[in-house]
Structure formats: structure tokens, C-alpha cells
Amino acid sequence: MNVTTQSPLGMDHEIADAAPRNRTDANFAQDLVAAGWARRWLVALVVVIAIALGVGFVMISPVRYTSRLVIMPTEASQQLSDLLRNAGGSVIANSLGSLTGSEQVTYFDRFTKQLTAVGTATALKTHPGLVENLMDLRWNDDKKIWESTSFTTPIKAALGLETSVDTSAQVVAEFLRKALAQEQDRDSPIMTLSIDAQDAEVAKQALNSLYQYSDDQIKQSIYQQTQSKLEYLQRRLTSVTVNDYRQTLISLILDQEKILMLIQPNLPFAAEALEQPEILSEPSSPKKGRILALSAVIGLFVGMGIAYRRERKRRA
């Protein structure tokens, strides 16, 4: 067997090779700073130009505003979840399974999924112009289509490319999944919903509509299923003579009536808003401070790079 070993001399060569590289990097950094200082007026000019470009970008960027809504599970939904878990009857268990698909899914969980469902997107489209404003679209009366307000739209039109935007319920639902932020509080069941738009009132109206529709959908679904279940049990009770079976049916009927009592028409069911949707005072974009700071840093490095190249040419 041949065993290859590295001699101490070989290690000395590697260390010796690394040392010049480190010195070279240090020298380059020193030369770069020295060149920037020697031509500091040039560097300052490039920084000013970069900042001016940043200001221009801020000015042409559309301003967007964020609306926020703080919600939490209602007491009624929590009581109903406990009632269904503790009932023990097969009818109740099946009812819960048909509502959520899983006994581990709460009504609040179902509410958060309903927010971005296709049915919710369809309901949102019934508000005139709301979806189009939320998605930053404008109507092209000549072509009779919705187009994006992006600066790329005229470029696409000039190139003969398709500029129409699909506003079907499926597309709107996909947009909502990306645009609607759902931030769960770490130490409590409180959740913050937020969405942004160029028009602050549009963001506020969209968020309020999403909340109201999603909660109403869950409430109506539960009410209808519970009412049907109750009517079925009451019919069965009239034809049952075995006492134990009658007691079981009566117990299940009482459970269904408790569920109906928890569903109040004028009150939220799955999620309760702790406050009205609010609009944040500061625009969500563009981030002026961040853009200008980044512009200054880029301008500084570009200026120093130009100064370094000029110094090298002068010395050559």
C-alpha cells in the first residue's frame, strides 16, 4: 500500500502562497481608498448622481399604502369547537368532519383559509372596480381589456405582445394568497391581517370585505348543516320507541340546539375584529430612506472604482 504524506516543506509552500494573496488584498483595499481620497471630488460627484437617480426612482414609483386588521377567534367558535369535541356522538363527530375535514382544524383556521378561497375572490369581484384597483389595473377602452399600470405595458403594446390581464376568480384568489399577509402573534391567538394598494381606501375596503365575507360564509355553512341535522334527529325521535335510543337522540338534539344558539346573525362567528381596519400612516412603498441609502452606498463604491481605474491609467 502506498501512503502519501505531505511534508512540512509542502505546508510551508502553501502558507507562503497565502501570505502574498493576503498582502495583495490588503494592498488593493488601501489603493482603492487612496485613489478615492485622491479623487474625492469625483467620488462625491458619482455619489450625488446616484442619489439623484434614487430620488428619481422614488418619484416615479407608485406610492402604496397598507391597511391592517387585528382579529382573534370568537368565544362562540371556541365554545362550539369544545362542544363538538366533547359530544362523543357519531352525528356530531361527522358534522365536525364535514365542516373542517379534520377534527384538529378549528373554525378560526377555516376562516383564515376562506380569506383567499375562490368563493371569496368571486364575492370580492362584485364590488365595482375594487379588484382592479387592488391589482393595479386600468381599463383600455379601445381594446376593451384590463391592463396593468406597470411601465412595461406600453413596451409590450409597442412590441405587439399581449397586454390583457386575466381577472377571473381563480386569478384573483391566487393574487390574494400572495398579497394578503397573515401574521400570527407568537404568544396569543391574535392575528394581524394586512394588504396594500395604491389607494389607501381600496386597501381598507378590500380587507374589511374579505373579513366580513369569510366569517359570514362559515357562519351560514354551519347554520345550514346544523339546521338540517336537527330536523333529521327530530324526525327520527318521533319513530323511536327504545328508551336508550330516545335518550341518545334527545341528547344530540340538545347539542344541535346549543350550536344554533351560539350562531348569532348579527355577531361575528369564527373571527372577531378587535378594531376597525386602519391605514398605516407611512406608505409601505417606496421605502425612501432605504432606497436613498442604498443609492449612496452604490455611488460610493462606483465612484471609488472609477477613481481607482483613473489612478492606474495615470501611473501606467
MARSE-810590 format. One record per residue: residue in three letters; y negated, z negated, x of N, C-alpha, C in turn. Coordinates in pm, whole numbers, plus 32768, in hexadecimal, padded with zeros to 4 digits. Each point is the difference from the previous one (the first is absolute). Layout:
REM residues N
  aa n_c2 n_c3 n_c1 ca_c2 ca_c3 ca_c1 c_c2 c_c3 c_c1
 Ala    Y    Z    X     Y     Z     X    Y    Z    X
...
***
This chain:
REM residues 316
  aa n_c2 n_c3 n_c1 ca_c2 ca_c3 ca_c1 c_c2 c_c3 c_c1
 Met 8077 8000 8056  7F89  8000  7FAA 7F84 8000 8059
 Asn 7F9E 8059 7FDC  7F84  8008  804C 7F96 7FAD 7FBB
 Val 7FC8 7FA0 8043  7F98  7FAB  7FC7 7F7D 8025 8041
 Thr 7FA0 8028 7FAB  7F7D  8028  8034 7FA2 7F8A 7FFB
 Thr 7FC7 7FE0 806B  7FA1  7F90  8006 7F7A 8033 8032
 Gln 7F98 7FBC 7FD2  7F7A  8027  802B 7FD5 7FA3 8070
 Ser 7FDB 803A 806B  7FDA  7FB0  8075 7F75 7FC5 7FEC
 Pro 7FE4 7F94 8040  7F79  7FC6  7FFC 7F96 8064 8029
 Leu 8027 805E 8057  7F9F  8065  802C 7FD7 8058 7F8B
 Gly 8065 8023 7FA7  7FE0  8052  7F8C 7FA1 7FB9 7FA2
 Met 8013 7F7E 7FED  7FA7  7FB3  7FA9 7F74 7FFD 803C
 Asp 7FF9 7FF6 8083  7F7C  8000  8041 7FB7 8081 7FE5
 His 804C 8071 7FFD  7FC0  8083  7FE4 7FC8 8003 7F73
 Glu 804B 7FC9 7F9D  7FD1  8001  7F75 7F81 7FAD 7FF3
 Ile 7FFF 7F8B 8040  7F8A  7FAB  7FFB 7F8A 8046 8042
 Ala 801D 8043 806D  7F96  8047  8048 7FC8 8072 7FAC
 Asp 8059 8045 7FB2  7FD0  806E  7FAA 7FAD 7FCA 7F8C
 Ala 8025 7F8A 7FCA  7FB9  7FC9  7F8C 7F74 7FD1 8027
 Ala 7FF4 7FCC 8079  7F7E  7FCC  802B 7F94 806B 8002
 Pro 8019 8078 8039  7F98  8069  7FFC 7FDC 8029 7F71
 Arg 8068 8001 7FA6  7FE3  8027  7F76 7FA0 7F9B 7FC0
 Asn 8019 7F7E 8018  7FA7  7F99  7FC9 7F73 800D 803A
 Arg 7FFB 801D 8082  7F7D  8011  803E 7FB9 807A 7FC8
 Thr 804D 806A 7FE6  7FC6  807A  7FC9 7FC7 7FE8 7F75
 Asp 8049 7FB8 7FAB  7FCF  7FE1  7F7A 7F82 7FAB 8006
 Ala 8000 7F9F 8058  7F8A  7FA9  800E 7F88 8050 8032
 Asn 801A 8059 8061  7F94  8053  8035 7FC8 805D 7F96
 Phe 8059 8037 7FAB  7FD3  805B  7F96 7FA6 7FB7 7F9E
 Ala 8029 7F87 7FD9  7FAF  7FB1  7FA4 7F78 7FE0 803D
 Gln 8000 7FDB 8081  7F82  7FE2  8043 7FA6 807A 800A
 Asp 803D 8072 8021  7FB3  807C  800A 7FC8 8028 7F77
 Leu 8050 7FEA 7F95  7FD4  8023  7F7A 7F87 7FAD 7FD8
 Val 8008 7F7C 801A  7F90  7FA9  7FDF 7F86 8021 8056
 Ala 8019 801A 807D  7F90  8021  805A 7FBC 8082 7FD5
 Ala 804F 8063 7FDB  7FC6  807F  7FD3 7FB2 7FED 7F7F
 Gly 8037 7FAC 7FA6  7FB9  7FE6  7F82 7F7C 7FBA 8018
 Trp 8000 7FA2 805E  7F83  7FB9  801E 7F9C 805B 8045
 Ala 8032 8055 805B  7FA7  805C  8046 7FBF 8063 7FA0
 Arg 8047 8026 7F9B  7FCA  805D  7F9C 7FF7 7FBA 7F78
 Arg 7FC9 7F87 8000  7FFE  7FB0  7F87 7FAE 803E 7F90
 Trp 7F9A 804D 8025  7FB2  8041  7F97 8052 806B 7FB9
 Leu 8055 8044 804A  8059  8062  7FC3 8064 7FBB 7FA3
 Val 8037 7F90 8032  805F  7FB4  7FAE 7FBB 7FCE 7F80
 Ala 7F85 7FCD 800F  7FB6  7FCE  7F8C 7FE6 8070 7F9C
 Leu 7FE2 8077 8033  7FE7  8072  7FA8 807D 8025 7FB0
 Val 8074 8001 8045  807D  8020  7FBB 8020 7F95 7F96
 Val 7FE7 7F81 8021  8018  7F94  7F9F 7FA7 8012 7F86
 Val 7F81 8023 8017  7FA3  8014  7F90 802F 8075 7FA9
 Ile 802D 806B 803F  8031  8074  7FB5 807B 7FDA 7FAE
 Ala 805C 7FB2 803D  807A  7FD5  7FBA 7FDD 7FA9 7F88
 Ile 7F9F 7FA4 8014  7FD7  7FAA  7F91 7FBF 8053 7F92
 Ala 7FB1 8064 8027  7FC0  8057  7F9C 8069 804C 7FB0
 Leu 8068 802D 8043  806D  8043  7FB8 8046 7F9E 7FA1
 Gly 8010 7F83 802E  803B  7F9A  7FA9 7FAA 7FE8 7F85
 Val 7F7C 7FFB 8014  7FA5  7FED  7F8E 800C 8076 7FA0
 Gly 8009 807A 8038  8010  8077  7FAC 8080 7FFB 7FAF
 Phe 806C 7FD1 8040  807F  7FF4  7FB9 7FF6 7F9B 7F8F
 Val 7FBC 7F91 801B  7FEE  7F9B  7F97 7FB0 8039 7F8C
 Met 7F9C 804F 801E  7FA9  8036  7F97 8047 8065 7FA7
 Ile 805A 8050 803B  8043  8066  7FAF 8080 7FCC 7FC0
 Ser 8030 7F8B 802C  8079  7FC7  7FC6 7FE1 7FC5 7F77
 Pro 8053 801C 7F9C  7FE8  7FC6  7F7B 8011 7F69 8003
 Val 7FA5 7FBB 7FBD  8007  7F6F  7FF7 8063 7FD9 7F93
 Arg 805A 7FA5 8021  8065  7FD2  7FA0 7FF1 7F6A 7FEB
 Tyr 801B 7FD6 7F84  7FF2  7F74  7FDB 8086 7FCB 7FCF
 Thr 8018 7F82 8019  807E  7FC1  7FDB 7FED 7FA1 7F8B
 Ser 8058 800C 7F9D  8005  7FA0  7F92 807B 7FA9 8013
 Arg 7FF2 7F7F 7FDF  806C  7FA0  8018 8019 7FAC 7F84
 Leu 8080 7FE3 7FE6  8027  7FAD  7F8E 806A 7F9D 802F
 Val 7FEA 7F80 7FE4  805E  7F97  8028 8052 7FD9 7F85
 Ile 8085 8004 800E  805A  7FE4  7F90 806C 7F9E 802B
 Met 8046 7FC8 7F9C  8073  7FAA  801A 805B 8003 7F85
 Pro 807E 7FD8 800E  805A  7FFE  7F8B 7FCC 7FA1 7F95
 Thr 800E 8027 7F82  7FD6  7FA9  7F93 8067 7F92 7FE9
 Glu 7FD4 7F95 7FC0  805B  7F94  7FDF 806A 802D 7F9B
 Ala 7FD7 805B 7FA3  805F  8032  7F9C 8071 804D 8040
 Ser 7FE1 8055 8061  8069  804F  8041 805E 7FA7 8050
 Gln 7FCB 7F97 803D  8054  7FA4  804C 805B 7FB0 7FA2
 Gln 7FCA 7FD5 7F8E  8052  7FB9  7F9F 806D 8058 7FC7
 Leu 7FDD 807E 7FE6  8062  805D  7FCA 806F 801C 8066
 Ser 7FDB 800F 807D  8065  8016  8069 805F 7F89 8008
 Asp 7FC8 7F86 7FF9  8055  7F88  8002 805A 7FFB 7F85
 Leu 7FCA 8024 7F8C  804E  7FFE  7F86 8075 8061 8007
 Leu 7FE8 8076 8034  806A  8064  8008 8069 7FD9 8067
 Arg 7FD5 7FC2 806C  8060  7FD7  8067 8058 7F8D 7FCF
 Asn 7FC6 7FA7 7FB0  8049  7F87  7FD6 8048 8010 7F7B
 Ala 7FED 806F 7FBB  803B  800F  7F7B 8098 8000 8007
 Gly 8037 804B 805E  8091  8001  8013 804A 805A 7FA1
 Gly 7FC0 802F 7F95  8044  8059  7FA2 8003 808D 8034
 Ser 8069 8049 7FE2  800E  8089  8031 7F93 805A 7FC9
 Val 7FD5 7FE6 7F85  7F96  8052  7FC6 7F80 7FF4 8050
 Ile 7FDC 7F83 8023  7F86  7FEA  804D 800D 803E 808B
 Ala 8071 7FEC 803D  8015  8038  8086 7FF4 8098 7FFC
 Asn 803C 803E 7F9B  7FF6  8091  7FF4 7F70 802B 7FE7
 Ser 7FB7 7FAF 7FB2  7F74  8021  7FE6 7FB0 8001 8080
 Leu 8014 7F9C 8054  7FB9  7FFB  807F 8027 8075 8059
 Gly 8080 801F 8004  802D  806F  8052 7FC5 8083 7FD4
 Ser 7FF4 8015 7F7C  7FC8  807C  7FCF 7F6A 800A 801B
 Leu 7FBE 7F8E 800C  7F70  8002  8018 7FDF 8019 8093
 Thr 804A 7FC0 8057  7FDC  8004  808E 8063 8049 8058
 Gly 807A 8011 7FD3  8067  803E  8053 8042 7F9D 805D
 Ser 7FC5 7F88 800C  8039  7F99  8056 7FCC 7F79 7FD4
 Glu 8056 7F9B 7FFC  7FD5  7F7C  7FD6 7FA6 7FBE 8067
 Gln 7FFA 8037 8078  7FAD  7FC6  8068 7F72 8039 7FFB
 Val 7FE8 8067 7FB0  7F7C  803D  7FF8 7FAF 7FBB 7F94
 Thr 7F8A 7FCE 8021  7FAC  7FBC  7F9F 7FA9 8065 7FB7
 Tyr 7FC1 7FCF 7F93  7FA7  8058  7FB5 7F85 8024 8053
 Phe 7FD6 7FA8 8059  7F8F  8020  8058 8027 806E 8062
 Asp 807C 7FFD 8032  8030  806C  8057 7FFF 8084 7FB4
 Arg 802C 7FFA 7F84  8004  8079  7FAF 7F72 8035 7FE7
 Phe 7FA3 7FA3 7FEE  7F74  8026  7FEC 7FCB 804C 807A
 Thr 801B 7FCE 8079  7FCD  8041  8079 8039 808D 8011
 Lys 807B 8016 7FD2  803B  8086  8007 7FC6 805A 7F94
 Gln 7FE1 7FC6 7F8D  7FC7  804E  7F91 7F76 8037 8024
 Leu 7FB8 7FBD 8059  7F7A  802A  8026 7FFB 808F 8033
 Thr 8069 802B 8045  8000  8086  803C 806C 8059 7FC4
 Ala 802D 7FE0 7F88  8068  8050  7FBE 7FC3 807E 7FC5
 Val 8056 8062 7FE4  7FD1  8080  7FC7 7FC1 7FE9 7F78
 Gly 8039 7FA4 7FB1  7FC7  7FE3  7F7D 7F72 7FC9 800B
 Thr 7FE8 7FAC 8063  7F7B  7FCB  8017 7FA0 806E 8029
 Ala 802E 805A 8056  7FAD  8071  802A 7FDC 8058 7F89
 Thr 805F 8014 7FA6  7FE6  804F  7F87 7F94 7FBF 7FAB
 Ala 8008 7F7B 7FF1  7F9B  7FB8  7FB2 7F77 8008 8043
 Leu 7FFE 7FFB 8084  7F82  8006  8049 7FBC 8087 7FED
 Lys 804F 8068 7FEE  7FC9  8086  7FEF 7FBC 8011 7F77
 Thr 8017 7FA4 7FA4  7FBF  800B  7F7D 7F6D 7FDB 8007
 His 7FD7 7FBC 806B  7F71  7FE2  8014 7FBC 807B 803B
 Pro 7FA2 803D 7FBC  7FC2  807E  802F 7FC2 7FF3 808B
 Gly 8030 8051 805D  7FC4  8007  8085 8022 7F8E 805D
 Leu 8048 7F9A 7FD1  8018  7F8B  8053 805A 8022 8076
 Val 8071 8041 7FE6  805E  8023  806B 7FBF 805F 8063
 Glu 7FB6 8063 7FCD  7FC2  8062  8057 7F98 7FC0 805C
 Asn 7FB2 7FA2 7FCA  7F9E  7FB9  8054 8045 7FA5 8063
 Leu 806D 7FC3 7FD7  8049  7FA7  8057 803D 804C 8075
 Met 802F 807B 7FE5  803F  8052  8066 7F9D 805A 8049
 Asp 7F7F 7FEF 7FE4  7F95  804E  8041 8013 8097 7FE8
 Leu 8008 8024 7F81  8010  808D  7FDA 7F84 802F 7FB6
 Arg 7FEA 8083 8003  7F94  803D  7FB4 8035 807B 7FB8
 Trp 7FC3 801F 7F8F  802E  806E  7FAD 7FBD 8083 802C
 Asn 8053 8064 801E  7FCF  8086  8021 8001 8052 7F80
 Asp 7F89 8011 7FC6  7FF8  8042  7F7E 8023 8094 8008
 Asp 7FEB 803C 8075  8021  808F  800F 8098 8016 7FFF
 Lys 8047 7FAD 804B  8092  800E  8008 804A 7FAB 7F99
 Lys 7FB6 7FA8 7FBB  803C  7FA6  7F9C 806E 7FA9 803F
 Ile 7FDE 7FC5 8072  8060  7FA9  8046 7FB7 7F87 8038
 Trp 804E 7F96 801E  7FCA  7F8D  8046 8012 8014 8096
 Glu 7F96 7FE4 804C  8004  800E  8091 7FD4 7F7F 8043
 Ser 802D 7FEE 807C  7FD8  7F8C  804D 7F6F 800F 802C
 Thr 7FBA 7F8D 800B  7F77  8001  8030 7FF9 8005 8099
 Ser 8073 8008 8042  8005  8004  8092 7FB9 807B 8036
 Phe 7FCA 7FF4 807B  7FBB  8071  803F 8060 8072 8022
 Thr 8082 7FE4 7FFB  8062  806A  801F 8015 805F 7F8B
 Thr 7FD5 7FD9 7F88  8014  8056  7F8B 7FBA 8086 800D
 Pro 7F7E 8005 8024  7FBF  8084  8013 8042 8054 806C
 Ile 8032 7FBC 8069  8044  804A  806C 8080 8041 7FCB
 Lys 804E 7FB5 7FB1  8079  8038  7FC4 7FDF 8074 7FA3
 Ala 7F94 7FEF 7FB2  7FD9  806A  7FA4 7FD8 807E 804C
 Ala 7FB8 7FF0 806F  7FD6  8072  8050 8077 8047 803E
 Leu 8069 7FB6 801F  8079  803B  803A 8060 8035 7F97
 Gly 7FDC 7FF1 7F82  8056  8030  7F94 8075 7FA6 7FE1
 Leu 7FF8 7F81 802B  806D  7FA2  7FE8 7FEF 7FBC 7F78
 Glu 806C 7FC6 7FCE  7FFE  7FBA  7F80 7FAE 7F7F 800C
 Thr 7FA4 7FEB 7FA3  7FAA  7F8A  8005 8014 7FA4 7F88
 Ser 8051 8027 7FA1  8013  7FAC  7F89 8050 7F84 8023
 Val 7FE4 7F93 7FB9  8044  7F80  8016 804E 7FDD 7F82
 Asp 807E 7FDD 8013  8056  7FDA  7F90 7FD7 7F75 7FCE
 Thr 7FE9 7FF6 7F7E  7FDA  7F80  7FC4 8068 7FD2 7F9A
 Ser 807D 8027 8013  806A  7FD4  7FA5 8016 7F6A 800E
 Ala 8043 7FC6 7F9D  8019  7F70  8002 8050 7FD6 807A
 Gln 805F 8052 802B  8051  7FDF  8075 7FAA 7FF9 807E
 Val 7FA3 805F 800D  7FA8  8002  8075 7F9F 7F8A 7FFD
 Val 7FCB 7FE1 7F8A  7FA6  7F8D  7FF2 8049 7F7E 8021
 Ala 807D 7FF3 7FD3  804F  7F88  801E 8015 7FF2 8097
 Glu 801D 806E 8042  8011  7FFC  8092 7F7C 7FDB 8045
 Phe 7F93 8033 7FCC  7F7C  7FDC  8037 7FE7 7F6A 7FF1
 Leu 8023 7FC9 7F8C  7FEB  7F70  7FE7 8054 7FAB 805F
 Arg 807A 802C 801E  8055  7FB4  805C 7FC0 7FF3 808A
 Lys 7FB2 8066 8027  7FBE  7FFD  8082 7F78 7FBC 7FFA
 Ala 7FBA 8011 7F90  7F75  7FD2  7FF7 7FF3 7F6F 7FD3
 Leu 8060 7FD2 7FAF  7FF6  7F77  7FCA 803E 7F9D 8062
 Ala 7FAE 7FA5 8031  8030  7F99  805C 8027 7F83 7FB1
 Gln 8077 7FCA 801C  8030  7F86  7FBF 801C 7F99 806D
 Glu 7FA6 7FA1 800E  800A  7F9C  806C 802C 7F7A 7FC7
 Gln 8079 7FD7 8022  8038  7F82  7FCF 7FD3 7F8D 8057
 Asp 7FCD 7F97 7FC0  7FD9  7F87  8049 807C 7FBD 803C
 Arg 7FF4 7FD0 8079  8073  7FC9  8048 8031 7F7D 7FC4
 Asp 7FA5 7FAE 7FCF  8025  7F78  7FD6 7FFA 7FEB 7F69
 Ser 7FEB 8068 7FB2  7FF6  7FF0  7F6F 8029 8083 7FBD
 Pro 8016 7FFC 7F7B  8025  807C  7FB9 7F8A 805C 7FE6
 Ile 7F8B 7FDD 8033  7F88  8052  7FE8 800B 8083 804D
 Met 7FD6 806D 7FBE  8000  8085  803E 7F77 803F 7FEC
 Thr 7FD2 8049 8065  7F80  8047  7FF8 8019 8096 7FFA
 Leu 7FCF 803E 7F95  8008  8091  7FF1 7F7B 803C 8029
 Ser 8002 8070 8046  7F83  8041  8027 8014 8097 8008
 Ile 7F96 8047 7FDE  8000  8092  8005 7F72 802C 801C
 Asp 7FEE 8071 8043  7F79  802C  8021 7FE7 808D 7FCE
 Ala 7F80 801F 7FEE  7FD5  8083  7FD0 7F6F 8016 802C
 Gln 7FD2 807D 7FF8  7F75  801C  8023 7FA0 7FC1 7F9C
 Asp 8029 7FF7 7F84  7FB1  7FC0  7F97 8038 7F74 7FE9
 Ala 7FAC 7F9B 8015  802E  7F75  7FF4 8031 7FE1 7F73
 Glu 7FBD 8034 7F9B  8028  7FE7  7F76 8086 8041 7FE0
 Val 801B 8073 803D  8082  8042  7FED 806F 7FA8 8037
 Ala 7FED 7FC8 8076  8065  7FA7  803C 8016 7F87 7FA7
 Lys 7F95 7FC8 7FCA  800A  7F8B  7FAA 8047 8021 7F7E
 Gln 7FDC 8070 7FC2  803F  8027  7F81 8094 8021 8014
 Ala 801F 8045 806D  808C  8024  801B 8055 7F83 8012
 Leu 7FCF 7F9F 804A  804C  7F86  8019 8016 7FB1 7F7F
 Asn 7F99 7FF8 7FAE  800C  7FB8  7F82 8061 8047 7FA2
 Ser 7FFD 8086 7FFD  805A  804C  7FAA 8091 7FF2 802D
 Leu 8016 8003 8082  8087  7FEF  8035 8039 7F78 7FD9
 Tyr 7FAF 7F9A 800E  802C  7F78  7FDE 8020 7FF3 7F6C
 Gln 7FA3 802B 7FAB  8011  7FF1  7F70 8079 804E 7FCD
 Tyr 800C 807D 802B  806D  8054  7FCE 8088 7FCA 802D
 Ser 800C 7FDA 807E  8080  7FD1  8035 802E 7F83 7FB7
 Asp 7FA4 7FA3 7FE9  8025  7F85  7FBB 8025 801D 7F6E
 Asp 7FB4 8056 7FBF  801F  8022  7F74 8087 8045 7FF3
 Gln 8023 8056 805F  8080  8046  7FFA 8075 7F9F 8005
 Ile 7FF9 7FA0 805B  806C  7F9E  800D 8007 7FA9 7F82
 Lys 7F8D 7FD6 7FCF  7FFC  7FAD  7F88 803C 8048 7F88
 Gln 7FDB 807E 7FEB  8034  804C  7F8E 8096 8016 800D
 Ser 802E 801D 8079  808E  8018  8015 8053 7F83 7FDF
 Ile 7FD1 7F8E 8031  8048  7F83  7FE6 7FFD 7FDD 7F6C
 Tyr 7F8D 8012 7FC1  7FF4  7FE0  7F72 805E 8055 7FAC
 Gln 8002 8082 8019  8056  8059  7FB2 8094 7FDF 8014
 Gln 802A 7FE9 807A  808C  7FE1  801A 8026 7F78 7FC6
 Thr 7FA7 7F9F 8009  801E  7F7C  7FC8 8007 8005 7F67
 Gln 7FA5 804B 7FC3  8001  800D  7F6F 8080 8042 7FCF
 Ser 802B 8068 8047  807F  8043  7FDB 8075 7FA1 8011
 Lys 8000 7FB4 806D  806B  7FA0  8019 8004 7F95 7F92
 Leu 7F8B 7FD1 7FD8  7FF8  7F98  7F9A 8035 8033 7F79
 Glu 7FDB 8078 7FDB  8030  8039  7F81 8098 8011 8002
 Tyr 8036 802A 8072  8090  8011  800C 8049 7F7B 7FEF
 Leu 7FCD 7F97 8043  8040  7F7C  7FF8 7FF8 7FC7 7F73
 Gln 7F91 8015 7FBE  7FF2  7FCE  7F77 8061 8045 7FA1
 Arg 8015 8081 8012  8062  8047  7FAD 808D 7FCD 801B
 Arg 8020 7FE7 807C  8085  7FCC  8021 8016 7F77 7FC5
 Leu 7F98 7FAF 7FFE  800C  7F78  7FCF 8029 7FFB 7F6C
 Thr 7FD1 8061 7FB2  8021  8001  7F70 8092 801E 7FE6
 Ser 8045 803C 8060  808D  8027  7FEA 8063 7FA9 804C
 Val 7FD0 7F9C 804A  8057  7FAA  8050 8019 7F7E 7FB5
 Thr 8080 7FD8 7FFB  8026  7F84  7FBC 8032 7F94 805F
 Val 802C 8027 8077  8032  7F9F  8061 7F8A 7FAC 8033
 Asn 800E 7F7C 7FF6  7F90  7FA8  801C 7FD0 8009 8091
 Asp 805E 8001 8062  7FD8  8009  808D 7FB4 8081 801D
 Tyr 8032 806B 7FC7  7FBE  8081  8014 7F75 8000 7FC1
 Arg 7FF3 7FC1 7F88  7F7F  7FF8  7FBE 7F9D 7FAE 8055
 Gln 8030 7F94 803B  7FA8  7FAD  8052 7FCF 804E 807C
 Thr 805B 8053 8038  7FD8  8052  8072 7F96 8065 7FD9
 Leu 8014 8041 7F8D  7F9E  8062  7FD0 7F7A 7FBE 7FE0
 Ile 8004 7F8B 7FC4  7F84  7FB8  7FE1 7FB5 7FDD 8080
 Ser 804A 7FD5 8065  7FC1  7FE0  8081 7FBE 807B 803E
 Leu 8045 8072 7FF8  7FC7  807B  8037 7F87 802D 7FAF
 Ile 8004 7FEE 7F7D  7F8E  8024  7FAC 7F86 7FAC 8024
 Leu 8016 7F7E 8016  7F92  7FA8  8028 7FC4 802B 8085
 Asp 8056 802A 805C  7FCF  8030  8082 7FA8 807B 7FEE
 Gln 802B 805D 7FA9  7FB2  8079  7FE9 7F7A 7FDF 7FBE
 Glu 8000 7FA1 7FA7  7F83  7FD8  7FC0 7FA1 7FBD 8063
 Lys 8038 7FB6 805F  7FAC  7FC6  8069 7FBF 806E 8054
 Ile 804E 8069 801A  7FC9  806F  804E 7F8B 8040 7FB5
 Leu 8012 8017 7F7F  7F94  803D  7FB1 7F84 7FA6 7FFC
 Met 8016 7F7D 7FFE  7F8E  7FA4  7FFF 7FB2 8005 8084
 Leu 8046 801F 806D  7FBE  8008  8082 7FB1 8081 8012
 Ile 801B 8063 7FAC  7FBC  8081  800A 7F89 7FFF 7FA1
 Gln 7F8B 7FE7 8035  7F86  7FFB  7FB0 7FB7 8087 800B
 Pro 7FE1 803F 7F8E  7FC5  8087  8002 7F7E 800A 8050
 Asn 7FAC 7F9B 7FF8  7F7C  8008  803D 7FF7 7FBB 8088
 Leu 8072 7FD7 8036  8001  7FBC  8081 8054 804F 8064
 Pro 7FDF 7FF7 8082  8053  8042  8064 808C 7FC5 8002
 Phe 8061 8051 8025  808A  7FCF  7FFF 803B 7FF1 808C
 Ala 800B 806D 804A  8041  7FFB  8083 7FA3 7FD1 806E
 Ala 7F82 802E 7FFC  7FA0  7FDF  806A 7F7C 7FD7 7FC3
 Glu 7FC5 7F9B 803A  7F80  7FCC  7FD0 7F95 8018 8068
 Ala 7F91 803C 7FD6  7F90  8018  805B 7FAE 7F81 800E
 Leu 7FEC 7FD4 807C  7FB3  7F85  8017 7F6B 8018 7FF4
 Glu 7FD9 807F 8003  7F73  8024  7FF2 7FF7 8092 7FDA
 Gln 7F8B 802C 7FD9  7FED  808D  7FE2 8002 8051 8082
 Pro 8027 8081 7FFA  7FFC  8051  807A 7F74 7FFF 803D
 Glu 7FFA 7FEC 8081  7F7F  7FFC  8046 7FF7 806F 8067
 Ile 7F86 8026 801E  7FE7  8068  8063 7FCC 7FBD 807E
 Leu 8041 8019 8072  7FD4  7FC3  807D 7F75 8034 8025
 Ser 7FAE 7FA7 8034  7F75  8023  801E 7FF4 806A 806D
 Glu 8057 7FF8 8064  7FFB  8060  806E 805D 8075 7FE5
 Pro 7FD5 807C 801A  8058  8074  7FEE 807D 7FF4 8057
 Ser 806F 8033 7FCD  807C  7FFB  804D 8003 8069 806E
 Ser 7FB6 806B 7FED  7FF5  8069  8066 7F81 8050 7FE4
 Pro 7FC4 803C 806A  802C  7FF7  808B 7FDA 7F7A 8040
 Lys 804F 7FD6 8062  7FE5  7F85  8049 7F95 801D 806A
 Lys 7F83 7FEB 7FDD  7F92  802A  8057 8007 7FBD 8089
 Gly 800F 7F7B 8002  8001  7FBA  8080 8072 802E 8059
 Arg 8076 8010 7FC5  8075  8028  804E 7FEE 808E 8037
 Ile 7FCC 8059 7FAD  7FEE  808C  802A 7F99 8009 8071
 Leu 7F91 7FB9 7FF3  7F98  8007  8066 802E 7FBF 8082
 Ala 804B 7F91 7FF7  8033  7FC0  8079 8062 805C 8048
 Leu 8058 803F 7FB3  8061  805D  803C 7FB8 8077 803D
 Ser 7F97 8031 7FBE  7FB3  8070  8036 7FC1 7FDB 8085
 Ala 7FCA 7F86 800A  7FC0  7FD3  807C 8065 7FF6 8071
 Val 8076 7FCA 7FE3  8069  7FF2  8067 802E 8089 8030
 Ile 8019 805A 7FA2  802A  8088  8026 7F93 8044 8052
 Gly 7F81 7FF1 7FD5  7F92  803B  804B 7FF5 7FC9 808C
 Leu 801A 7F7D 8010  7FFA  7FC2  8084 8069 803B 805D
 Phe 807B 800B 7FD1  806B  8036  8055 7FEB 8094 801D
 Val 7FD5 804B 7F9C  7FE7  808F  8016 7F8D 8012 8063
 Gly 7F97 7FB0 7FF2  7F8F  8009  805C 8026 7FDE 808E
 Met 8050 7F98 8010  802C  7FDA  8086 805A 806C 803B
 Gly 8052 803F 7FAB  8056  806C  8030 7FAE 8077 8030
 Ile 7F99 8023 7FB5  7FA8  806F  8029 7FB8 7FDE 8082
 Ala 7FCE 7F84 8008  7FBB  7FD5  8079 805D 8004 8079
 Tyr 807B 7FD6 7FED  8062  8000  806E 801A 808F 8031
 Arg 8011 805E 7FA5  8018  808C  8028 7F89 803A 8049
 Arg 7F87 7FE0 7FD3  7F88  8032  8043 7FF5 7FC8 808E
 Glu 8022 7F80 800F  7FFC  7FC4  8085 8063 8040 805E
 Arg 8077 801F 7FCC  8067  803F  8054 7FD3 808C 8029
 Lys 7FC3 804A 7FA4  7FD1  8086  8023 7F90 7FFA 8066
 Arg 7FAA 7F9A 7FF3  7F90  7FF6  805F 8032 7FE2 808D
 Arg 806C 7FB0 8007  8035  7FDB  8084 805A 806D 803C
 Ala 8031 8058 7FAB  805E  8067  8033 7FB9 8064 805A
***
